[in-house]
Amino acid sequence: MGDALLGQLARAFVLIAIQLAPTTASSISWDYSDEEMDPLVPVSAFI
């Protein structure tokens, strides 16, 4: 019984993900400039 319930939950998750994927993809912007791509750790000016 546990396997059947897990399968139903997995199927529901996949269906929800399929419905949300186009909405999420349209809100993501892949445009960026060089100023936005700074290093995560600042580089010291004395090195």
N, CA, C and O atoms as a printed pandas DataFrame, in Angstrom:
     atom_number atom_name residue_name chain_id  residue_number  x_coord  y_coord  z_coord
0              1         N          MET        A               1    0.818   -1.199    0.000
1              2        CA          MET        A               1    0.000    0.000    0.000
2              3         C          MET        A               1    0.860    1.260    0.000
3              4         O          MET        A               1    0.504    2.264   -0.618
4              5         N          GLY        A               2    1.995    1.200    0.699
5              6        CA          GLY        A               2    2.881    2.357    0.756
6              7         C          GLY        A               2    3.467    2.698   -0.603
7              8         O          GLY        A               2    3.629    3.871   -0.940
8              9         N          ASP        A               3    3.788    1.657   -1.394
9             10        CA          ASP        A               3    4.343    1.889   -2.726
10            11         C          ASP        A               3    3.320    2.548   -3.645
11            12         O          ASP        A               3    3.666    3.417   -4.444
12            13         N          ALA        A               4    2.073    2.136   -3.531
13            14        CA          ALA        A               4    1.025    2.726   -4.369
14            15         C          ALA        A               4    0.816    4.192   -4.014
15            16         O          ALA        A               4    0.636    5.031   -4.896
16            17         N          LEU        A               5    0.839    4.496   -2.725
17            18        CA          LEU        A               5    0.672    5.886   -2.291
18            19         C          LEU        A               5    1.848    6.736   -2.756
19            20         O          LEU        A               5    1.663    7.866   -3.208
20            21         N          LEU        A               6    3.048    6.194   -2.646
21            22        CA          LEU        A               6    4.232    6.914   -3.106
22            23         C          LEU        A               6    4.175    7.158   -4.608
23            24         O          LEU        A               6    4.561    8.229   -5.077
24            25         N          GLY        A               7    3.702    6.181   -5.359
25            26        CA          GLY        A               7    3.565    6.351   -6.804
26            27         C          GLY        A               7    2.555    7.425   -7.159
27            28         O          GLY        A               7    2.775    8.209   -8.082
28            29         N          GLN        A               8    1.444    7.466   -6.428
29            30        CA          GLN        A               8    0.433    8.498   -6.679
30            31         C          GLN        A               8    0.976    9.887   -6.341
31            32         O          GLN        A               8    0.720   10.847   -7.068
32            33         N          LEU        A               9    1.720    9.993   -5.246
33            34        CA          LEU        A               9    2.316   11.282   -4.878
34            35         C          LEU        A               9    3.341   11.729   -5.917
35            36         O          LEU        A               9    3.401   12.908   -6.265
36            37         N          ALA        A              10    4.142   10.795   -6.410
37            38        CA          ALA        A              10    5.134   11.133   -7.432
38            39         C          ALA        A              10    4.453   11.582   -8.715
39            40         O          ALA        A              10    4.899   12.535   -9.353
40            41         N          ARG        A              11    3.374   10.903   -9.098
41            42        CA          ARG        A              11    2.637   11.279  -10.305
42            43         C          ARG        A              11    2.026   12.675  -10.148
43            44         O          ARG        A              11    2.058   13.475  -11.083
44            45         N          ALA        A              12    1.474   12.964   -8.980
45            46        CA          ALA        A              12    0.892   14.286   -8.729
46            47         C          ALA        A              12    1.969   15.366   -8.773
47            48         O          ALA        A              12    1.742   16.450   -9.310
48            49         N          PHE        A              13    3.145   15.072   -8.207
49            50        CA          PHE        A              13    4.245   16.036   -8.225
50            51         C          PHE        A              13    4.690   16.334   -9.651
51            52         O          PHE        A              13    4.942   17.490   -9.990
52            53         N          VAL        A              14    4.788   15.314  -10.483
53            54        CA          VAL        A              14    5.198   15.501  -11.874
54            55         C          VAL        A              14    4.168   16.337  -12.625
55            56         O          VAL        A              14    4.535   17.228  -13.391
56            57         N          LEU        A              15    2.886   16.060  -12.413
57            58        CA          LEU        A              15    1.846   16.834  -13.098
58            59         C          LEU        A              15    1.868   18.299  -12.673
59            60         O          LEU        A              15    1.683   19.187  -13.504
60            61         N          ILE        A              16    2.092   18.555  -11.393
61            62        CA          ILE        A              16    2.188   19.938  -10.917
62            63         C          ILE        A              16    3.419   20.610  -11.512
63            64         O          ILE        A              16    3.349   21.768  -11.924
64            65         N          ALA        A              17    4.541   19.903  -11.563
65            66        CA          ALA        A              17    5.767   20.471  -12.130
66            67         C          ALA        A              17    5.590   20.794  -13.608
67            68         O          ALA        A              17    6.102   21.806  -14.085
68            69         N          ILE        A              18    4.869   19.946  -14.336
69            70        CA          ILE        A              18    4.629   20.200  -15.760
70            71         C          ILE        A              18    3.779   21.453  -15.939
71            72         O          ILE        A              18    3.997   22.223  -16.874
72            73         N          GLN        A              19    2.822   21.659  -15.057
73            74        CA          GLN        A              19    1.966   22.839  -15.156
74            75         C          GLN        A              19    2.721   24.112  -14.787
75            76         O          GLN        A              19    2.463   25.169  -15.364
76            77         N          LEU        A              20    3.650   24.028  -13.834
77            78        CA          LEU        A              20    4.374   25.211  -13.373
78            79         C          LEU        A              20    5.578   25.553  -14.240
79            80         O          LEU        A              20    6.039   26.694  -14.210
80            81         N          ALA        A              21    6.100   24.611  -15.004
81            82        CA          ALA        A              21    7.319   24.843  -15.777
82            83         C          ALA        A              21    7.187   26.000  -16.766
83            84         O          ALA        A              21    8.081   26.847  -16.784
84            85         N          PRO        A              22    6.144   26.101  -17.587
85            86        CA          PRO        A              22    6.065   27.234  -18.512
86            87         C          PRO        A              22    5.935   28.574  -17.792
87            88         O          PRO        A              22    6.489   29.574  -18.250
88            89         N          THR        A              23    5.223   28.610  -16.688
89            90        CA          THR        A              23    5.070   29.853  -15.933
90            91         C          THR        A              23    6.406   30.290  -15.362
91            92         O          THR        A              23    6.756   31.468  -15.426
92            93         N          THR        A              24    7.152   29.352  -14.804
93            94        CA          THR        A              24    8.447   29.674  -14.220
94            95         C          THR        A              24    9.447   30.060  -15.305
95            96         O          THR        A              24   10.231   30.989  -15.111
96            97         N          ALA        A              25    9.437   29.373  -16.427
97            98        CA          ALA        A              25   10.387   29.656  -17.499
98            99         C          ALA        A              25   10.161   31.043  -18.086
99           100         O          ALA        A              25   11.120   31.694  -18.503
100          101         N          SER        A              26    8.922   31.509  -18.129
101          102        CA          SER        A              26    8.665   32.829  -18.707
102          103         C          SER        A              26    9.091   33.947  -17.770
103          104         O          SER        A              26    9.297   35.074  -18.220
104          105         N          SER        A              27    9.228   33.665  -16.471
105          106        CA          SER        A              27    9.603   34.718  -15.527
106          107         C          SER        A              27   11.104   34.773  -15.279
107          108         O          SER        A              27   11.582   35.704  -14.631
108          109         N          ILE        A              28   11.860   33.799  -15.779
109          110        CA          ILE        A              28   13.314   33.788  -15.589
110          111         C          ILE        A              28   13.966   34.596  -16.699
111          112         O          ILE        A              28   13.654   34.409  -17.875
112          113         N          SER        A              29   14.869   35.491  -16.328
113          114        CA          SER        A              29   15.602   36.276  -17.311
114          115         C          SER        A              29   17.050   35.799  -17.339
115          116         O          SER        A              29   17.713   35.730  -16.304
116          117         N          TRP        A              30   17.525   35.477  -18.521
117          118        CA          TRP        A              30   18.899   35.010  -18.664
118          119         C          TRP        A              30   19.834   36.137  -19.092
119          120         O          TRP        A              30   21.015   35.897  -19.341
120          121         N          ASP        A              31   19.320   37.363  -19.182
121          122        CA          ASP        A              31   20.148   38.498  -19.567
122          123         C          ASP        A              31   20.942   38.987  -18.358
123          124         O          ASP        A              31   20.396   39.146  -17.266
124          125         N          TYR        A              32   22.217   39.218  -18.565
125          126        CA          TYR        A              32   23.045   39.747  -17.498
126          127         C          TYR        A              32   24.157   40.573  -18.114
127          128         O          TYR        A              32   24.509   40.391  -19.280
128          129         N          SER        A              33   24.702   41.477  -17.328
129          130        CA          SER        A              33   25.814   42.296  -17.791
130          131         C          SER        A              33   27.063   41.921  -16.996
131          132         O          SER        A              33   26.990   41.147  -16.041
132          133         N          ASP        A              34   28.192   42.466  -17.392
133          134        CA          ASP        A              34   29.440   42.141  -16.708
134          135         C          ASP        A              34   29.449   42.651  -15.268
135          136         O          ASP        A              34   30.081   42.044  -14.403
136          137         N          GLU        A              35   28.749   43.765  -15.000
137          138        CA          GLU        A              35   28.726   44.305  -13.643
138          139         C          GLU        A              35   28.019   43.356  -12.680
139          140         O          GLU        A              35   28.345   43.316  -11.493
140          141         N          GLU        A              36   27.056   42.595  -13.184
141          142        CA          GLU        A              36   26.310   41.680  -12.327
142          143         C          GLU        A              36   27.080   40.396  -12.048
143          144         O          GLU        A              36   26.683   39.619  -11.180
144          145         N          MET        A              37   28.161   40.164  -12.758
145          146        CA          MET        A              37   28.911   38.918  -12.615
146          147         C          MET        A              37   30.170   39.122  -11.773
147          148         O          MET        A              37   31.221   38.566  -12.089
148          149         N          ASP        A              38   30.071   39.908  -10.713
149          150        CA          ASP        A              38   31.200   40.118   -9.819
150          151         C          ASP        A              38   31.526   38.817   -9.089
151          152         O          ASP        A              38   30.662   37.952   -8.943
152          153         N          PRO        A              39   32.766   38.678   -8.633
153          154        CA          PRO        A              39   33.100   37.464   -7.877
154          155         C          PRO        A              39   32.366   37.435   -6.541
155          156         O          PRO        A              39   32.046   38.480   -5.974
156          157         N          LEU        A              40   32.106   36.238   -6.050
157          158        CA          LEU        A              40   31.434   36.107   -4.759
158          159         C          LEU        A              40   32.325   36.581   -3.618
159          160         O          LEU        A              40   31.844   37.165   -2.647
160          161         N          VAL        A              41   33.628   36.328   -3.741
161          162        CA          VAL        A              41   34.580   36.771   -2.727
162          163         C          VAL        A              41   35.329   37.956   -3.308
163          164         O          VAL        A              41   35.963   37.826   -4.355
164          165         N          PRO        A              42   35.273   39.109   -2.654
165          166        CA          PRO        A              42   35.970   40.276   -3.207
166          167         C          PRO        A              42   37.481   40.051   -3.267
167          168         O          PRO        A              42   38.079   39.504   -2.341
168          169         N          VAL        A              43   38.069   40.474   -4.350
169          170        CA          VAL        A              43   39.509   40.339   -4.540
170          171         C          VAL        A              43   40.182   41.541   -3.895
171          172         O          VAL        A              43   39.783   42.683   -4.126
172          173         N          SER        A              44   41.191   41.284   -3.097
173          174        CA          SER        A              44   41.890   42.364   -2.409
174          175         C          SER        A              44   42.706   43.175   -3.409
175          176         O          SER        A              44   43.310   42.614   -4.323
176          177         N          ALA        A              45   42.722   44.484   -3.236
177          178        CA          ALA        A              45   43.468   45.368   -4.128
178          179         C          ALA        A              45   44.961   45.333   -3.823
179          180         O          ALA        A              45   45.755   45.832   -4.620
180          181         N          PHE        A              46   45.363   44.758   -2.691
181          182        CA          PHE        A              46   46.768   44.754   -2.296
182          183         C          PHE        A              46   47.524   43.536   -2.791
183          184         O          PHE        A              46   48.736   43.443   -2.600
184          185         N          ILE        A              47   46.838   42.613   -3.416
185          186        CA          ILE        A              47   47.520   41.392   -3.883
186          187         C          ILE        A              47   48.059   41.612   -5.270
187          188         O          ILE        A              47   48.667   40.710   -5.846
